[in-house]
């Protein structure tokens, strides 16, 4: 997920407005639209964004920035049509799974000549920059990199008699912890999981990767999830839902559903990257001190994804330059914009979550981490097991045609969570047939 988006960065949202120079005219005056302003339900973050817009425009006379605030900013059902219809903002965000398609279809501007406007460009991880290069041309600025861990509610662990400083490391331990949390009473859910809106398939992919399985064969021609690892994922969820009764009875469809449940303080654990902690607190009213993240249970690999900022191919040179300067100002400057940890702490955001790896251990990355620790509002040791795990667990990218596959796998996830008599073998066989047909059609 993604999502994913970290903190108040998120994936693109549309206004239906094509980029155009401002009516006051001339090369010196330009208007750009930018995604993704925080929602009105997060007034402090929204004000911080608006303050940054004002500061940026003051530093760049003649540039007008218009923000869009649709939430969630990335919707797989509307993303493609918006791109195809030319309704995307001047500056928009694309998830890693869509890089290839967007670039191949000419829906992102070649920004090679503008990369020097990102002052710390050379400190961005080369492997992430390379993902945005085709035929020697660069089409985006890496913005987020994540790997998946286990997000958990430390307060619920304590309430259930569990030690929040020794979170589960195996799936057996996850099951036992989930049962104890669900046993706290009505409304408590030990382990939360998605079942639709492409998020079910996304989390299935996280889980099968962690167990050492794959979604596609190495040549990307056939489905590979109808495997012992895939069956173990669904069987474990079935048993937690129907044998342990530790997952609640409500089907969670779409990114917001589980995030809202986690923010309510009634869900014990879920799979997620560090930005889940940030979003649960800033967007879904979770208590800052309650959440931690640890390594993925028994991880043999971890789903790794991210997002990048791109520029609308219809942008004028003046708009492209202004857009890149905005990306630099808001998302790539130590101590400013999203990296203004002092401001984040002052407005009550959880500071200390290890939620950005696009700069790695470069000088910029080290400066960002030092500033994060200096301004931490949360004990950084709450995330150390995740940091240690992320450093040793091999990353694994999302599969080709990820969104289509996630939609297919949603059905299997929904089936096992909604029907006690659901056949794991049949659910995976049906999904395999649909996935292979889709892959054959794609060529």
C-alpha positions in Angstrom: 0.0 0.0 0.0 -0.1 1.7 0.0 0.0 2.0 -0.6 1.5 2.8 -0.4 2.0 6.7 0.8 4.2 7.8 3.8 2.8 10.2 6.3 1.2 13.0 4.3 2.8 12.0 1.1 0.3 9.9 -0.9 -0.4 8.8 -4.3 -2.0 11.0 -6.9 -5.4 12.5 -6.9 -7.2 14.4 -9.6 -8.9 17.7 -10.0 -9.9 17.3 -13.6 -7.9 20.4 -14.4 -5.3 20.2 -17.2 -2.0 22.0 -16.4 -1.9 25.5 -17.9 -0.1 28.7 -17.6 -1.8 31.3 -15.4 -4.2 33.8 -16.9 -1.9 36.7 -15.9 0.3 35.4 -18.6 3.9 35.3 -19.6 6.7 32.9 -19.0 7.3 34.4 -15.6 3.8 33.4 -14.3 2.9 29.8 -14.1 0.2 27.7 -12.3 0.7 24.1 -11.3 -1.6 21.6 -9.6 -0.1 19.3 -7.1 -1.2 16.2 -5.3 -1.9 15.4 -2.5 -3.0 17.9 0.1 -4.0 16.3 3.5 -7.7 16.0 4.1 -9.7 18.5 6.1 -10.1 15.8 8.7 -6.3 16.2 9.4 -6.4 20.0 10.0 -2.9 20.3 11.4 -1.2 18.4 8.6 -3.3 20.3 6.1 -2.2 23.6 7.6 1.4 22.4 7.5 1.0 21.6 3.8 -0.7 25.0 3.1 2.2 26.7 5.0 4.7 25.0 2.8 2.7 26.0 -0.3 2.8 29.6 0.8 6.5 29.5 1.6 7.3 27.9 -1.7 5.3 30.5 -3.6 7.1 33.3 -1.7 10.4 31.8 -2.7 9.3 31.4 -6.3 7.6 34.6 -7.4 5.3 34.1 -10.3 4.5 30.5 -9.4 0.9 29.7 -8.2 0.4 26.3 -6.6 -3.1 24.7 -6.5 -3.5 21.6 -4.3 -5.9 18.7 -4.6 -7.1 16.8 -1.6 -9.0 13.7 -2.8 -8.5 10.9 -0.3 -7.2 8.3 -0.8 -5.1 9.9 -3.5 -4.4 6.6 -5.3 -7.5 4.7 -6.3 -6.7 1.8 -8.6 -10.2 2.0 -10.2 -9.8 5.6 -11.3 -6.1 6.0 -11.7 -5.8 4.5 -15.2 -8.8 6.4 -16.6 -7.6 9.7 -15.2 -4.2 9.2 -16.7 -5.6 8.2 -20.1 -8.1 11.2 -19.9 -5.4 13.7 -19.2 -7.0 14.7 -15.9 -3.9 14.2 -13.7 -2.3 17.1 -11.8 0.9 18.7 -13.0 2.7 17.0 -10.2 1.4 13.5 -9.3 2.5 10.3 -7.6 2.7 6.9 -9.2 3.1 3.6 -7.2 6.0 1.4 -8.2 3.7 -1.1 -9.7 2.6 1.4 -12.3 6.0 2.9 -13.3 6.4 0.8 -16.4 2.9 1.3 -17.8 2.8 5.0 -17.2 6.2 5.5 -18.8 5.5 3.2 -21.7 2.2 5.0 -22.5 3.9 8.4 -22.6 1.9 9.6 -19.6 4.9 11.0 -17.7 7.3 13.8 -18.9 11.0 13.0 -19.6 12.5 15.0 -16.7 16.2 14.2 -17.4 17.1 17.8 -18.0 15.4 18.9 -14.7 16.9 16.3 -12.3 19.5 18.8 -11.1 16.7 20.8 -9.5 16.5 18.1 -6.9 19.5 19.3 -4.9 20.1 15.9 -3.3 19.5 13.9 -6.5 22.8 12.0 -6.3 22.1 10.9 -2.8 18.9 9.1 -3.7 19.4 5.3 -3.8 20.6 4.4 -7.3 18.5 1.3 -7.4 15.4 3.4 -7.0 16.4 6.0 -9.5 17.1 3.3 -12.0 13.5 2.0 -11.8 12.4 5.4 -13.3 14.8 5.3 -16.3 13.9 4.0 -19.7 16.2 4.2 -22.7 18.5 6.5 -20.8 15.8 9.0 -19.9 14.4 9.7 -16.4 10.7 9.9 -15.8 10.3 10.4 -12.0 11.7 11.3 -8.6 11.8 8.4 -6.1 9.7 9.4 -3.1 9.0 6.4 -1.0 10.5 3.0 -0.4 9.0 0.5 2.0 9.2 -3.1 3.2 6.5 -4.8 5.2 6.6 -5.7 8.9 4.0 -6.4 11.6 2.3 -3.3 13.0 0.9 -3.9 16.5 -0.9 -2.1 19.3 1.4 -2.0 22.3 -1.4 -0.9 24.6 -3.5 -3.9 23.7 -0.6 -6.2 24.2 -0.2 -4.9 27.7 -3.9 -5.1 28.4 -4.0 -8.7 27.2 -1.0 -9.7 29.4 1.5 -9.8 26.5 4.9 -8.1 26.6 4.9 -5.2 24.0 8.7 -5.3 24.0 8.8 -8.9 22.7 6.3 -8.9 19.8 5.6 -12.1 17.8 8.3 -13.5 15.6 6.4 -16.5 14.3 3.0 -17.1 12.9 2.2 -19.4 15.8 3.1 -16.6 18.2 0.9 -14.2 16.1 -2.1 -16.6 16.5 -1.6 -16.9 20.2 -1.3 -13.2 20.7 -4.4 -12.6 18.5 -6.5 -15.0 20.6 -5.5 -13.2 23.8 -6.4 -9.8 22.4 -9.7 -11.0 21.0 -10.4 -12.5 24.4 -10.5 -9.0 25.9 -14.1 -8.7 25.0 -16.7 -7.7 22.4 -15.3 -5.5 19.6 -11.7 -6.5 20.1 -9.9 -8.0 17.0 -6.6 -9.8 17.5 -5.5 -9.6 13.9 -6.9 -7.5 11.1 -6.8 -8.3 7.4 -8.2 -7.0 4.2 -10.6 -8.8 1.9 -11.3 -6.4 -1.1 -10.6 -3.2 -3.0 -7.4 -4.7 -4.3 -6.0 -4.5 -0.7 -6.9 -8.2 0.0 -4.7 -9.4 -2.9 -2.0 -6.9 -1.9 -1.8 -8.4 1.7 -2.0 -11.9 0.3 1.2 -11.0 -1.7 2.8 -9.7 1.4 2.1 -12.9 3.3 3.1 -15.3 0.6 6.4 -13.5 0.0 7.1 -13.7 3.7 6.6 -17.4 3.6 9.0 -17.7 0.7 6.5 -18.1 -2.1 5.8 -16.1 -5.3 2.8 -14.7 -7.1 4.1 -15.3 -10.6 6.6 -17.6 -12.2 10.1 -16.2 -12.9 9.2 -15.4 -16.5 5.9 -13.6 -15.4 3.9 -15.8 -17.7 2.0 -17.9 -15.2 0.5 -17.7 -11.7 2.6 -19.3 -9.0 0.5 -18.6 -5.9 -1.4 -22.0 -6.0 1.4 -23.4 -3.9 2.2 -24.7 -0.4 3.0 -21.2 0.6 -0.2 -19.8 -0.8 -2.3 -22.5 0.8 -0.5 -21.8 4.1 -1.5 -18.1 3.9 -5.2 -18.8 3.4 -5.3 -21.8 5.8 -3.8 -19.7 8.6 -6.3 -16.9 8.0 -9.2 -19.4 7.9 -8.1 -20.9 11.2 -7.6 -17.6 12.9 -11.1 -16.4 11.7 -13.1 -19.6 12.2 -11.2 -21.7 14.7 -9.7 -19.0 17.0 -12.4 -16.4 16.3 -9.6 -13.8 16.6 -10.3 -11.7 13.5 -13.7 -10.3 14.1 -16.7 -10.8 11.7 -16.5 -7.7 9.6 -15.1 -7.9 6.1 -12.6 -5.0 5.5 -12.7 -3.7 2.0 -10.4 -0.9 0.9 -7.4 0.7 2.5 -9.3 3.0 4.9 -11.3 0.2 6.5 -8.5 -1.6 8.4 -6.7 1.7 9.1 -9.8 3.1 10.8 -10.2 -0.1 12.8 -6.5 0.1 13.8 -6.9 3.7 14.8 -9.9 2.8 17.0 -7.6 1.0 19.4 -9.5 -2.3 19.1 -7.2 -4.1 16.6 -4.1 -5.8 17.9 -2.0 -6.5 14.8 -1.8 -6.1 11.0 0.7 -6.4 8.3 2.1 -3.0 7.1 5.1 -0.8 6.5 6.2 1.9 8.9 3.9 4.5 7.3 0.9 2.6 8.7 1.9 3.9 12.2 2.1 7.5 10.9 -1.2 7.3 9.0 -3.1 5.6 11.9 -2.1 8.4 14.2 -2.4 11.4 11.8 -5.4 10.4 9.7 -7.3 7.9 11.8 -7.0 9.4 15.3 -4.9 6.6 16.9 -3.0 7.4 20.1 0.6 8.3 19.4 2.1 6.1 22.1 0.2 2.9 21.3 1.8 1.7 18.1 4.9 -0.2 17.3 6.3 -2.2 14.3 8.4 -5.3 14.3 9.8 -7.6 11.7 7.6 -9.8 9.4 7.0 -13.1 11.1 9.4 -15.9 9.9 10.3 -13.6 6.9 12.1 -15.2 4.0 11.5 -12.1 1.9 9.5 -8.9 2.3 7.3 -7.1 -0.2 9.1 -4.0 -1.2 7.4 -1.2 -2.9 7.1 2.5 -3.1 6.2 5.5 -5.2 7.7 8.3 -7.2 6.6 11.8 -8.2 6.1 12.4 -11.9 5.3 15.4 -14.1 2.4 15.6 -16.4 3.6 15.3 -20.1 1.3 18.2 -21.0 3.3 20.5 -18.7 5.1 23.4 -20.3 8.8 23.8 -19.6 8.0 26.5 -17.0 5.5 24.2 -15.3 7.9 21.3 -15.4 10.6 23.4 -13.7 8.2 24.7 -11.1 6.9 21.2 -10.4 10.4 19.8 -9.9 11.2 22.7 -7.6 8.1 21.9 -5.6 9.1 18.2 -5.4 12.6 19.3 -4.2 11.2 21.8 -1.6 8.4 19.7 -0.1 9.8 16.2 -0.4 13.6 16.2 -0.7 15.0 18.9 1.6 16.5 18.0 5.0 14.6 19.8 7.8 11.9 21.1 5.5 8.5 20.0 4.2 7.9 16.3 5.0 11.3 16.2 6.8 10.5 19.1 9.1 10.4 16.7 12.1 10.4 19.6 14.6 7.2 20.8 13.1 5.7 17.4 13.0 6.5 16.9 16.7 5.0 20.3 17.5 1.7 19.4 15.9 1.5 16.0 17.5 2.6 13.7 14.7 4.5 10.6 15.7 8.2 11.3 15.0 10.7 8.5 15.1 9.1 6.0 12.8 11.7 4.7 10.3 9.4 5.5 7.4 11.7 6.6 4.5 14.5 4.7 2.9 14.8 6.4 -0.5 18.1 8.0 0.6 19.5 4.9 2.3 22.7 5.5 4.2 23.9 8.4 2.0 24.9 11.7 3.6 21.3 13.0 3.1 19.9 9.8 4.5 22.0 10.0 7.6 21.1 13.7 8.1 17.4 12.8 7.8 17.7 10.0 10.3 19.7 12.1 12.8 17.1 14.9 12.6 14.3 12.3 13.1 16.0 10.9 16.2 16.7 14.4 17.5 13.0 15.3 17.3 11.6 11.9 18.1 8.3 12.0 20.0 8.2 8.2 20.2 10.8 5.9 21.7 12.8 4.8 18.7 13.5 1.4 20.4 9.8 0.6 19.6 10.8 0.2 16.0 14.3 -1.3 16.4 13.2 -4.9 15.7 11.7 -3.7 12.4 14.9 -1.8 11.5 17.0 -4.8 12.3 14.8 -7.1 10.3 14.5 -4.8 7.3 18.2 -4.7 7.1 18.5 -8.5 6.7 15.3 -9.6 5.0 15.7 -9.6 1.2 13.3 -7.2 -0.5 11.0 -8.5 -3.2 9.2 -6.2 -5.7 5.4 -6.3 -6.3 4.5 -8.6 -9.2 3.9 -7.5 -12.8 0.3 -6.5 -13.4 0.0 -6.2 -9.6 -3.4 -4.4 -9.5 -5.1 -6.9 -11.8 -3.6 -9.8 -9.7 -4.6 -8.1 -6.5 -8.2 -7.9 -7.7 -8.2 -11.6 -8.6 -6.7 -12.5 -5.2 -9.3 -10.4 -3.4 -11.8 -13.1 -4.1 -9.7 -15.8 -2.4 -9.1 -13.6 0.6 -12.8 -12.6 0.8 -13.8 -16.2 0.5 -11.7 -17.6 3.3 -12.7 -14.8 5.6 -16.4 -14.8 4.9 -17.2 -18.6 4.5 -16.4 -21.1 7.2 -16.7 -24.0 4.6 -14.6 -22.3 2.0 -12.2 -24.6 0.2 -8.6 -23.1 0.2 -7.7 -25.4 -2.7 -10.7 -24.4 -4.8 -10.2 -20.7 -4.1 -6.6 -20.8 -5.2 -7.4 -22.9 -8.2 -10.1 -20.5 -9.4 -7.8 -17.6 -8.8 -5.0 -19.3 -10.7 -7.3 -19.9 -13.7 -8.4 -16.2 -13.8 -4.8 -15.0 -13.3 -3.5 -17.2 -16.1 -6.2 -16.0 -18.5 -5.3 -12.4 -17.6 -1.6 -13.0 -18.2 -2.2 -14.6 -21.5 -4.3 -11.7 -22.6 -1.6 -9.3 -21.6 0.9 -11.3 -23.7 
